[in-house]
């Protein structure tokens, strides 16, 4: 089993920044994909992912504003969010994909006000 603990959400004014962190523990494999998803009322959407080797993908809506990174030694993934917009308001979930099996954190609320 894999456990994920997120931190770093909160309330921020538009144009501001937040940094999310997610620490993974348990049966962590050396080869996995860590990522962030978000859910406003409706479906859960991909925000960004990063492989063990550092290859990243981003949703078009966050490209140039958000940066995903990871510390493999600490099994931690980060999401630096800059130039936040009200439409970024959502619950952000950490995700680990290990050989097609997905694990989720409990979610952290990000609220951006104008």
BELCOR-V611763 format. One record per helix or strand of 2 or more residues. SS is the DSSP state (A for helix, B for strand). FROM is the first residue (numbers start at 1). TO is the last residue. If there is no record, write none. Layout:
# BELCOR-V611763
[[SS,FROM,TO] [SS,FROM,TO]]
This chain:
# BELCOR-V611763
[[B,2,7] [B,10,13] [B,18,26] [B,33,39] [B,44,51] [B,56,58] [B,66,71] [B,76,81] [A,86,88] [B,90,98] [B,101,104] [B,108,113]]
